[in-house]
Amino acid sequence: MVTLKHKELSKKIIAAAFAVHKELGYGFVEKVYKNALAIELQENGIKCAIEVPLKVFYHEKTVGDYYADMVVEDKIIVEVKAVSDLEPIHEV
C-alpha cells in the first residue's frame, strides 16, 4: 500500500488527470495531455507550473539539470506519460 505525503492534493491531481483522459481519450503526445492537465488544474484553483527547471545534486554537488513536466502547488512533481500500459519504470 502506498502512503501519499500530500494525499488530498494527490487525489485532486489524479481526478484532474482522469477528467483530461475522459475528454481527450488516447492517442495524443504527452505535451497535449500535459497542457490539458495544467488547464484542468488551474480551472479547479490548483496552482501548477509546467517545464520547471530543477538542479540535481549528488553529495552536495550539482550533477545536472532536470525539467519536471509539472510542479503542483510547489509540493508535487508530476511526470506526464502517454503510454498504452504502465510499466514498473513509470512507478518512480
C-alpha positions as CSV (number, residue, x, y, z in Angstrom):
1,M,0.0,0.0,0.0
2,V,1.3,3.4,-1.0
3,T,1.3,6.2,1.6
4,L,0.9,9.6,0.0
5,K,2.5,12.6,1.6
6,H,0.1,15.1,0.2
7,K,-2.9,12.8,0.0
8,E,-5.7,15.4,-0.7
9,L,-3.7,17.2,-3.3
10,S,-2.7,13.9,-4.9
11,K,-6.4,12.9,-5.1
12,K,-7.2,16.2,-6.9
13,I,-4.4,15.7,-9.4
14,I,-5.5,12.2,-10.1
15,A,-9.1,13.3,-10.6
16,A,-7.9,16.1,-13.0
17,A,-5.9,13.5,-15.0
18,F,-8.9,11.3,-15.3
19,A,-11.0,14.3,-16.4
20,V,-8.5,15.0,-19.1
21,H,-8.3,11.4,-20.3
22,K,-12.1,11.2,-20.3
23,E,-12.4,14.2,-22.6
24,L,-9.4,13.7,-24.8
25,G,-9.2,9.9,-24.9
26,Y,-5.9,8.3,-26.0
27,G,-3.6,8.8,-28.9
28,F,-2.0,12.2,-28.3
29,V,1.6,13.0,-27.4
30,E,2.5,13.8,-23.8
31,K,2.6,17.6,-24.4
32,V,-1.1,17.7,-25.3
33,Y,-2.0,15.9,-22.1
34,K,0.4,18.0,-20.0
35,N,-1.1,21.2,-21.3
36,A,-4.7,20.0,-20.8
37,L,-3.9,18.8,-17.3
38,A,-2.4,22.3,-16.5
39,I,-5.7,23.9,-17.7
40,E,-7.8,21.4,-15.7
41,L,-5.8,22.0,-12.5
42,Q,-5.9,25.8,-12.9
43,E,-9.6,25.8,-13.6
44,N,-10.0,24.0,-10.3
45,G,-8.0,26.6,-8.4
46,I,-4.8,24.5,-8.2
47,K,-1.5,26.2,-8.9
48,C,0.8,24.5,-11.3
49,A,3.8,25.3,-13.5
50,I,5.0,23.3,-16.5
51,E,8.5,22.6,-17.7
52,V,10.1,23.6,-14.4
53,P,13.9,23.6,-14.3
54,L,15.4,21.9,-11.3
55,K,19.1,21.4,-10.3
56,V,20.0,17.8,-9.4
57,F,22.5,17.3,-6.5
58,Y,24.6,14.4,-5.5
59,H,26.8,14.7,-2.4
60,E,26.0,18.4,-2.3
61,K,27.4,18.9,-5.8
62,T,25.3,19.8,-8.9
63,V,25.3,16.9,-11.3
64,G,22.8,18.1,-13.8
65,D,19.6,19.8,-14.7
66,Y,16.2,18.2,-14.7
67,Y,13.0,19.6,-16.2
68,A,9.9,18.5,-14.4
69,D,6.8,18.2,-16.6
70,M,4.8,19.9,-13.9
71,V,5.1,21.1,-10.3
72,V,1.8,21.4,-8.5
73,E,1.3,23.8,-5.5
74,D,5.1,23.7,-5.1
75,K,4.7,20.3,-3.5
76,I,4.3,17.6,-6.1
77,I,6.2,16.8,-9.2
78,V,4.0,15.3,-12.0
79,E,5.6,13.5,-14.9
80,V,3.0,13.0,-17.7
81,K,3.2,9.8,-19.7
82,A,1.3,8.9,-22.8
83,V,1.6,5.1,-22.9
84,S,-0.7,2.2,-23.5
85,D,0.4,0.3,-20.4
86,L,2.2,1.4,-17.2
87,E,5.5,-0.4,-16.6
88,P,7.4,-0.7,-13.4
89,I,9.8,2.0,-14.6
90,H,6.9,4.5,-14.6
91,E,6.2,4.0,-10.9
92,V,9.0,6.2,-9.6
